[in-house]
Amino acid sequence: MYALVEIQGKQYKAQEGAVLTVDKINKETGETVEFDSVLMVSDGDSTQVGQPYVAGAKVTAVLEDQVKGKKVVIFKFKRRKGYKRKQGHRQKYTQLLIKEIKA
């Protein structure tokens, strides 16, 4: 069984027991989070598609960890002007363990 769920404006495929890496959510590690913006639910035999969301469907997840992604380098350069700027950052992500999908 899997579900397509919308989390902070982005769509993810959630399966029970899977770990999703999503944009940072400001909650403590170990907290339970519920998402009711489920776009589609499929159990192999039947598929429910929402318009835009499936009524009564929920995805329950446990916040496992707050992590940082790979370093992103921003390099600006203009030829023959002596202009070079280097900047970088590491994006923050949250890892969610999917516990249950209710259809």
C-alpha positions in Angstrom: 0.0 0.0 0.0 1.3 3.4 -0.9 0.0 7.0 -1.0 0.9 10.2 -2.7 1.0 12.9 0.0 1.6 16.6 -0.2 4.0 17.9 2.4 4.8 21.7 2.4 3.8 22.1 -1.2 5.8 19.1 -2.6 4.5 15.7 -3.4 6.0 12.5 -2.0 5.3 8.7 -2.4 4.8 7.3 1.1 4.9 3.6 1.9 4.6 2.1 5.4 8.0 1.6 6.9 9.7 3.9 4.4 11.8 6.9 5.3 11.1 10.2 3.5 13.5 13.1 3.4 11.5 16.3 3.2 12.2 20.0 3.7 12.7 21.0 7.4 9.7 20.7 9.7 10.1 22.6 13.0 9.2 19.8 15.4 11.1 17.8 18.0 12.7 14.4 17.2 10.3 11.5 18.0 7.1 13.6 17.6 4.2 12.1 15.6 3.1 14.1 12.5 -0.2 13.6 10.6 -0.7 14.7 7.0 -4.3 14.8 5.6 -3.5 16.2 2.2 -3.4 12.8 0.5 -3.7 13.0 -3.3 -3.9 9.3 -4.0 -4.1 6.0 -2.2 -3.4 2.6 -3.8 -3.4 -0.9 -2.2 -2.5 -2.9 -5.2 -6.1 -3.8 -6.2 -7.9 -0.5 -6.0 -6.8 3.1 -6.4 -8.5 6.1 -5.0 -7.7 9.5 -6.6 -8.7 12.7 -4.8 -10.1 15.9 -6.3 -7.8 17.3 -5.1 -7.5 15.2 -1.8 -8.9 11.8 -0.8 -11.6 12.3 1.8 -10.8 10.7 5.2 -7.3 9.6 4.2 -4.3 10.3 6.5 -0.6 9.5 6.6 0.9 9.2 10.1 4.7 9.6 10.4 7.3 9.9 13.2 10.0 12.6 12.9 13.2 10.6 13.0 16.0 13.1 12.5 17.0 16.6 11.3 19.8 16.3 8.7 21.8 18.5 6.3 22.1 17.9 2.6 25.1 18.1 0.4 26.9 21.4 0.0 25.6 23.6 -2.8 28.2 26.0 -4.2 27.1 29.3 -5.8 29.8 30.8 -7.9 29.3 34.1 -9.7 31.8 35.2 -12.3 32.1 38.0 -14.9 34.9 37.6 -17.5 37.6 40.3 -17.8 36.2 42.3 -14.9 38.0 40.6 -12.0 34.6 39.8 -10.4 34.4 36.4 -8.6 32.1 35.5 -5.7 31.9 32.1 -4.1 29.1 31.3 -1.6 27.7 28.0 -0.4 25.2 26.5 2.0 23.8 23.1 3.2 20.1 22.7 3.0 18.3 21.4 6.1 16.0 18.4 5.8 13.8 16.3 8.0 13.6 12.5 7.9 10.2 11.0 8.4 9.4 7.3 9.1 6.0 6.5 7.7 4.0 4.5 10.3 0.5 4.2 8.9 -1.6 5.0 5.9 -5.4 5.2 6.5 -7.6 5.3 3.5 
